[in-house]
Amino acid sequence: MTNFEVRRNCAFAEVVPAGDVVLSSVSALRPAMRDLLRSGVRELVFDLEHAQMIDSTGIGLLLAAHNSLSAVGGKFSVVRASEEILQLLRTMRVHQHFSVSGRTVSQ
């Protein structure tokens, strides 16, 4: 059983973890995301709708994805981050490297 969902359409993919992006989930996410890039994905959206927490390993995963996509002229973004995750990413200035957005009020 995977702990994430991948939605793909040609060179676009969206990765939706089923929960927190921490050491235990990154071990499965990292190779899947690497495979997406190798198969031609050039725009990757990481949807944090179900995540309440992200640790340093998870932040490293996001930065690595951004760096890999930037190297091939691609685009990486994070969407639907909780207010706590959004604040953490802003405090660490991660949002200066790629687009980061939070959840809408209606969610």
N, C-alpha and C positions, 0 to 999 in steps of 0.2 A: 504494500500500500504506500503510495506517495503522499508526502505531506505538502503538496503544492499542485496547482493546476496550471497548464500551459495552454494558452489560446493563440493560435498562429494563423496568419493570413499572408502568404508570400514572404516578403522581407520584414514584416511586422510581427512582433510577438508580445504577449502580455503574460507575465509570470505572477501567479496569485498564491502566495504561501497560505496554508490552512491555519497558521497560528504564528507564534513569535518567531522572529528571525534571529536565532541564537546558534551557538556552536552545534547543537544536536541536529538542527534543520539545515544548516549551511552545508554539511557534508553531503547531502543529497542535492541541494540546489546548485552548488558550484559546478559539478560536471554537466548537469542538465543545461545550465546557462551557457557553458562553454560549447556544448554541442549545438545549441541554437546559433551561436555566432559562427561556428564552423560551417553550418548549413546555409549561411547566407542572410541571416537576420541582420538588418541594419538599423532597425528602430525597436528598442526594447523598453517596455513599460513594466515597472515593478509595482504591483498593487498591494498595498499594506492594509487593505480593508479588515482583515481578520487578525492582524498583529497588534498586540498591546505593548510589546517590548522588542527592542533590538539591542544586541550587545556589540562589543567591539569586533567580533568575528563577522557579524551581520553588516556592520558599517564597512568593514574591509571588503566584503563581497560586493556591496554597492559601488564602492570606489573602483574595484577591479573591473566590474562590468562597464562602468563609465570609461575607464582608461582603454579597455579593449575595443569598445565601440568607437571611441574618438580616433584610435589608431587607424581605423578603416573608413573614417568619414561618417560614422553612424551617430545615432542619438540615443541617449538613455534618460529616463525620467522615473521619478517615484510619485505615485498618486495615492490618495486616500489614507495618508498617515494620520494616526491619532494625534491629538494636541500635544501629548507628552513626547512622542517620537518626533513630531515636527519641531518642537522646541529644542530637542537634543540635536537634531541635524542642523538647525540654525545656529545653535551655540557653538557647534564644532565647525561651522562655516561650510558644511558639505553642500549646502544649497548654492554656493558660489560656483560649483563645478557642474551641476546639472539641475534641471527643474525638479522642485519638490513641492507638492501641494498636499493640503490636508483634506479631511472629510468635510462634507457640506453639513450645514446645520440640521438639515432634515434627516440625516442618518442617525 
